[in-house]
């Protein structure tokens, strides 16, 4: 199990490196390749999250959970860079001057003005196409998640809120509230993140996102310099959810608090 875990971690790191190396390219194709790398990376994180439940060692679970949290932050950073690159490509495409028609004295040859190519036309901004889903509920949640992956945190929050309003009894409703908190957390809006995680705790106290929401809420208080509130929440996680990755991480954070 440990060997497989290191292999998976190594594969994820390679994907991150590949995505980072692609940066600096300014062609639509390479931008699309970067987006594909991010999607693959996110899929790997999702699969690892599912496999955590089947692991036996609590310490290994906690370590893997922490690594997944770090990867999610990196995904948000990469997707934010991708969005900026897409805007640059779009600006370059629309600002490109039209080629002057060849003069009568010019030597015969192919004319780029007469036969526009992909290099002279405005570059198309690559986008992730949301596949049509038979289940509109899941499609709506996936859209909110996708916006978050792209670093569009405001749009992600709006879509996730609309999802909760429309499907309050959905199995994904607590995930949508957690996504709202994560979007605020990614923007370092820790007070708003705390409020969003609290909504999840109040509305879905038996949901599977409760331990994670408590952990991120404690982390938000810690970021704000409120060590007392953070300590209370870390202790609550350790006592209420013993043996879970969240409890293991809470115990580690408690040791670092003043």
C-alpha positions, -999 to 999 in steps of 0.1 A, spaced: 0 0 0 28 24 9 46 17 -23 15 24 -44 9 56 -24 44 69 -33 39 59 -69 6 78 -71 22 109 -54 51 108 -79 27 107 -108 8 137 -95 40 156 -90 50 148 -126 17 161 -139 22 193 -119 56 198 -133 43 192 -169 16 217 -164 40 243 -150 65 237 -179 37 244 -204 34 279 -190 52 305 -211 35 290 -242 11 313 -258 -6 292 -285 -42 280 -281 -31 244 -286 -6 245 -257 -31 263 -236 -56 235 -243 -29 210 -233 -23 228 -200 -61 227 -193 -61 190 -201 -32 185 -177 -51 203 -149 -82 182 -156 -62 150 -154 -46 162 -122 -79 169 -106 -92 135 -117 -63 119 -99 -70 138 -68 -106 128 -68 -96 91 -72 -71 93 -44 -97 109 -22 -120 79 -28 -91 55 -21 -83 71 12 -113 54 27 -99 20 19 -65 25 35 -57 9 68 -30 32 84 -44 63 100 -11 81 96 -9 73 59 -45 86 55 -37 119 72 -5 124 51 -23 116 19 -52 139 29 -28 168 36 -11 162 2 -45 163 -16 -53 196 1 -20 210 -11 -27 198 -47 -61 214 -47 -45 247 -39 -20 242 -66 -48 234 -91 -65 266 -82 -33 285 -88 -26 268 -122 -62 274 -134 -60 310 -124 -28 313 -146 -46 295 -174 -74 320 -174 -49 349 -176 -31 332 -205 -64 327 -223 -72 364 -219 -37 372 -233 -43 350 -263 -77 366 -269 -62 401 -268 -33 392 -291 -58 377 -316 -81 407 -317 -53 433 -317 -34 417 -346 -34 442 -376 -46 429 -410 -18 421 -434 -13 446 -461 -22 434 -497 9 426 -518 21 452 -542 22 446 -580 60 444 -578 60 418 -551 74 384 -561 46 358 -566 40 336 -537 14 326 -511 -4 356 -497 -14 354 -460 -39 383 -465 -56 365 -493 -56 331 -475 -58 337 -438 -43 311 -416 -48 302 -379 -17 324 -372 -34 356 -386 -69 350 -373 -80 358 -338 -70 329 -316 -99 310 -302 -99 308 -265 -100 272 -254 -127 263 -231 -138 233 -211 -170 220 -227 -194 207 -202 -207 175 -215 -245 172 -215 -257 152 -186 -289 132 -183 -290 143 -147 -294 181 -146 -287 181 -108 -252 166 -112 -245 187 -143 -252 219 -123 -229 208 -94 -202 198 -119 -204 232 -135 -199 249 -101 -169 226 -95 -155 233 -129 -157 270 -123 -138 266 -91 -111 245 -109 -107 273 -134 -101 298 -106 -134 316 -112 -142 317 -76 -170 343 -77 -188 324 -105 -183 291 -87 -199 305 -55 -229 318 -74 -234 285 -92 -230 265 -59 -254 288 -41 -279 284 -69 -275 246 -66 -282 246 -29 -312 268 -34 -326 245 -61 -316 212 -47 -314 216 -9 -321 179 -3 -295 166 -28 -267 144 -16 -244 170 -32 -259 200 -13 -233 198 15 -206 195 -11 -218 226 -28 -217 246 5 -182 232 11 -172 244 -23 -185 279 -15 -162 279 16 -133 266 -4 -137 294 -30 -136 320 -2 -106 302 14 -88 302 -19 -92 340 -20 -80 343 16 -114 356 26 -113 336 58 -142 352 76 -165 345 47 -151 310 45 -159 304 82 -195 315 77 -199 292 47 -185 262 65 -208 270 94 -238 270 71 -228 235 61 -225 224 97 -259 239 106 -278 226 77 -262 192 72 -248 181 106 -247 145 95 -232 150 61 -199 135 51 -183 169 47 -186 178 84 -151 167 95 -135 185 66 -156 217 71 -146 217 108 -109 213 98 -110 241 73 -129 263 97 -103 258 123 -76 265 97 -94 298 88 -95 309 124 -58 300 126 -51 322 95 -69 350 112 -47 347 143 -75 334 166 -56 305 182 -83 299 208 -111 293 184 -88 271 163 -78 251 193 -114 245 203 -123 232 168 -92 210 165 -100 194 199 -136 189 188 -124 171 156 -100 149 175 -126 139 201 -156 135 178 -139 119 148 -112 97 162 -92 76 137 -101 98 108 -75 117 86 -91 150 98 -85 140 135 -49 131 127 -43 165 110 -61 183 139 -38 166 164 -8 178 144 -21 213 142 -28 214 180 9 207 186 19 237 166 -5 262 183 10 286 208 
